[in-house]
Amino acid sequence: MSGTIESLTRKISGADDLEGVVRSMKALAASSIGQYEKAVGSLDEYSTAVERALAACLRESGPTNGVEDIEPRQQPGIGAIFWF
């Protein structure tokens, strides 16, 4: 009988320890989600800034007729690189 009580006591103690571990894991997960959401927001802001900068550069270069110059330009051109 005392072996059963000791066994139950150990199981209850183990469950309490497990509850603490699960609580810590939940807190860590919530913290990580917040960091990822903040990173996504930052990427959205960065993307918007890059799009606005590119639009400004293209407005400065003026309209084109779709035909590239045969002779190289005397002034440096404007370039952009996109990656996703």
PyRosetta script that sets phi, psi and omega in degrees:
from pyrosetta import init, pose_from_sequence

init()
pose = pose_from_sequence("MSGTIESLTRKISGADDLEGVVRSMKALAASSIGQYEKAVGSLDEYSTAVERALAACLRESGPTNGVEDIEPRQQPGIGAIFWF")
pose.set_psi(1, -43.0)
pose.set_omega(1, -179.7)
pose.set_phi(2, -67.5)
pose.set_psi(2, -29.2)
pose.set_omega(2, 176.7)
pose.set_phi(3, -65.4)
pose.set_psi(3, -37.2)
pose.set_omega(3, 178.9)
pose.set_phi(4, -68.4)
pose.set_psi(4, -41.1)
pose.set_omega(4, 179.3)
pose.set_phi(5, -65.6)
pose.set_psi(5, -42.2)
pose.set_omega(5, 178.0)
pose.set_phi(6, -64.0)
pose.set_psi(6, -40.0)
pose.set_omega(6, 178.8)
pose.set_phi(7, -63.4)
pose.set_psi(7, -44.4)
pose.set_omega(7, 178.7)
pose.set_phi(8, -64.9)
pose.set_psi(8, -38.8)
pose.set_omega(8, 178.6)
pose.set_phi(9, -62.2)
pose.set_psi(9, -43.0)
pose.set_omega(9, 177.8)
pose.set_phi(10, -63.8)
pose.set_psi(10, -41.4)
pose.set_omega(10, 179.8)
pose.set_phi(11, -64.2)
pose.set_psi(11, -42.1)
pose.set_omega(11, 178.6)
pose.set_phi(12, -64.2)
pose.set_psi(12, -42.4)
pose.set_omega(12, 178.2)
pose.set_phi(13, -62.4)
pose.set_psi(13, -42.4)
pose.set_omega(13, 178.2)
pose.set_phi(14, -64.1)
pose.set_psi(14, -38.2)
pose.set_omega(14, 178.1)
pose.set_phi(15, -65.4)
pose.set_psi(15, -39.2)
pose.set_omega(15, 177.2)
pose.set_phi(16, -63.1)
pose.set_psi(16, -42.6)
pose.set_omega(16, 177.6)
pose.set_phi(17, -62.8)
pose.set_psi(17, -42.5)
pose.set_omega(17, 179.9)
pose.set_phi(18, -64.1)
pose.set_psi(18, -38.6)
pose.set_omega(18, 177.8)
pose.set_phi(19, -60.7)
pose.set_psi(19, -40.2)
pose.set_omega(19, 177.5)
pose.set_phi(20, -64.9)
pose.set_psi(20, -40.1)
pose.set_omega(20, 178.9)
pose.set_phi(21, -64.9)
pose.set_psi(21, -44.8)
pose.set_omega(21, -179.4)
pose.set_phi(22, -63.2)
pose.set_psi(22, -40.8)
pose.set_omega(22, 178.1)
pose.set_phi(23, -60.7)
pose.set_psi(23, -43.1)
pose.set_omega(23, 178.7)
pose.set_phi(24, -64.7)
pose.set_psi(24, -40.6)
pose.set_omega(24, 179.7)
pose.set_phi(25, -64.9)
pose.set_psi(25, -39.5)
pose.set_omega(25, 178.1)
pose.set_phi(26, -63.5)
pose.set_psi(26, -42.1)
pose.set_omega(26, 179.6)
pose.set_phi(27, -63.9)
pose.set_psi(27, -42.1)
pose.set_omega(27, 178.9)
pose.set_phi(28, -64.6)
pose.set_psi(28, -41.9)
pose.set_omega(28, 178.8)
pose.set_phi(29, -63.1)
pose.set_psi(29, -42.1)
pose.set_omega(29, 179.4)
pose.set_phi(30, -63.5)
pose.set_psi(30, -39.3)
pose.set_omega(30, 178.4)
pose.set_phi(31, -65.0)
pose.set_psi(31, -42.8)
pose.set_omega(31, -179.7)
pose.set_phi(32, -64.6)
pose.set_psi(32, -41.2)
pose.set_omega(32, 179.1)
pose.set_phi(33, -60.9)
pose.set_psi(33, -41.9)
pose.set_omega(33, 178.1)
pose.set_phi(34, -61.0)
pose.set_psi(34, -40.7)
pose.set_omega(34, 178.9)
pose.set_phi(35, -65.4)
pose.set_psi(35, -41.5)
pose.set_omega(35, -180.0)
pose.set_phi(36, -66.6)
pose.set_psi(36, -39.8)
pose.set_omega(36, 178.1)
pose.set_phi(37, -63.7)
pose.set_psi(37, -39.6)
pose.set_omega(37, 178.2)
pose.set_phi(38, -65.3)
pose.set_psi(38, -40.2)
pose.set_omega(38, 179.1)
pose.set_phi(39, -64.5)
pose.set_psi(39, -40.7)
pose.set_omega(39, 178.7)
pose.set_phi(40, -63.5)
pose.set_psi(40, -42.3)
pose.set_omega(40, 177.5)
pose.set_phi(41, -61.0)
pose.set_psi(41, -40.9)
pose.set_omega(41, 178.6)
pose.set_phi(42, -64.6)
pose.set_psi(42, -40.2)
pose.set_omega(42, 178.6)
pose.set_phi(43, -65.5)
pose.set_psi(43, -37.3)
pose.set_omega(43, 176.5)
pose.set_phi(44, -62.4)
pose.set_psi(44, -44.0)
pose.set_omega(44, 178.6)
pose.set_phi(45, -63.0)
pose.set_psi(45, -42.2)
pose.set_omega(45, 179.5)
pose.set_phi(46, -62.8)
pose.set_psi(46, -45.2)
pose.set_omega(46, -179.9)
pose.set_phi(47, -60.1)
pose.set_psi(47, -42.9)
pose.set_omega(47, 178.3)
pose.set_phi(48, -62.5)
pose.set_psi(48, -42.7)
pose.set_omega(48, 179.3)
pose.set_phi(49, -62.9)
pose.set_psi(49, -42.2)
pose.set_omega(49, 179.7)
pose.set_phi(50, -66.0)
pose.set_psi(50, -42.5)
pose.set_omega(50, 179.1)
pose.set_phi(51, -62.6)
pose.set_psi(51, -41.0)
pose.set_omega(51, 178.9)
pose.set_phi(52, -66.3)
pose.set_psi(52, -40.6)
pose.set_omega(52, 179.2)
pose.set_phi(53, -64.1)
pose.set_psi(53, -43.0)
pose.set_omega(53, 179.4)
pose.set_phi(54, -64.7)
pose.set_psi(54, -42.1)
pose.set_omega(54, 178.7)
pose.set_phi(55, -61.6)
pose.set_psi(55, -40.0)
pose.set_omega(55, 178.7)
pose.set_phi(56, -65.1)
pose.set_psi(56, -42.1)
pose.set_omega(56, 179.2)
pose.set_phi(57, -63.9)
pose.set_psi(57, -41.9)
pose.set_omega(57, -179.1)
pose.set_phi(58, -69.3)
pose.set_psi(58, -34.0)
pose.set_omega(58, 176.5)
pose.set_phi(59, -64.4)
pose.set_psi(59, -39.0)
pose.set_omega(59, -180.0)
pose.set_phi(60, -65.6)
pose.set_psi(60, -34.0)
pose.set_omega(60, -175.9)
pose.set_phi(61, -76.0)
pose.set_psi(61, -15.3)
pose.set_omega(61, 176.1)
pose.set_phi(62, 82.5)
pose.set_psi(62, 172.3)
pose.set_omega(62, -178.5)
pose.set_phi(63, -71.0)
pose.set_psi(63, 152.3)
pose.set_omega(63, 176.7)
pose.set_phi(64, -123.9)
pose.set_psi(64, 159.2)
pose.set_omega(64, 179.1)
pose.set_phi(65, -98.4)
pose.set_psi(65, 6.8)
pose.set_omega(65, 177.2)
pose.set_phi(66, 89.5)
pose.set_psi(66, -5.8)
pose.set_omega(66, -179.9)
pose.set_phi(67, -104.0)
pose.set_psi(67, 127.3)
pose.set_omega(67, -179.7)
pose.set_phi(68, -78.7)
pose.set_psi(68, 149.1)
pose.set_omega(68, 177.4)
pose.set_phi(69, -64.1)
pose.set_psi(69, 141.1)
pose.set_omega(69, 175.7)
pose.set_phi(70, -79.5)
pose.set_psi(70, -41.1)
pose.set_omega(70, 178.4)
pose.set_phi(71, -84.6)
pose.set_psi(71, 142.0)
pose.set_omega(71, 177.3)
pose.set_phi(72, -66.3)
pose.set_psi(72, 147.9)
pose.set_omega(72, 179.6)
pose.set_phi(73, -70.4)
pose.set_psi(73, 149.5)
pose.set_omega(73, 178.2)
pose.set_phi(74, -82.7)
pose.set_psi(74, -20.6)
pose.set_omega(74, 179.2)
pose.set_phi(75, -107.1)
pose.set_psi(75, 152.9)
pose.set_omega(75, -179.7)
pose.set_phi(76, -63.7)
pose.set_psi(76, 142.9)
pose.set_omega(76, -179.1)
pose.set_phi(77, -87.7)
pose.set_psi(77, 174.3)
pose.set_omega(77, 178.2)
pose.set_phi(78, -108.0)
pose.set_psi(78, 133.2)
pose.set_omega(78, 179.2)
pose.set_phi(79, -129.3)
pose.set_psi(79, 160.4)
pose.set_omega(79, 177.6)
pose.set_phi(80, -144.4)
pose.set_psi(80, 147.3)
pose.set_omega(80, 178.1)
pose.set_phi(81, -125.5)
pose.set_psi(81, 129.7)
pose.set_omega(81, 177.2)
pose.set_phi(82, -116.6)
pose.set_psi(82, 142.0)
pose.set_omega(82, 174.3)
pose.set_phi(83, -140.8)
pose.set_psi(83, 146.4)
pose.set_omega(83, -179.4)
pose.set_phi(84, -131.9)
pose.dump_pdb("model.pdb")
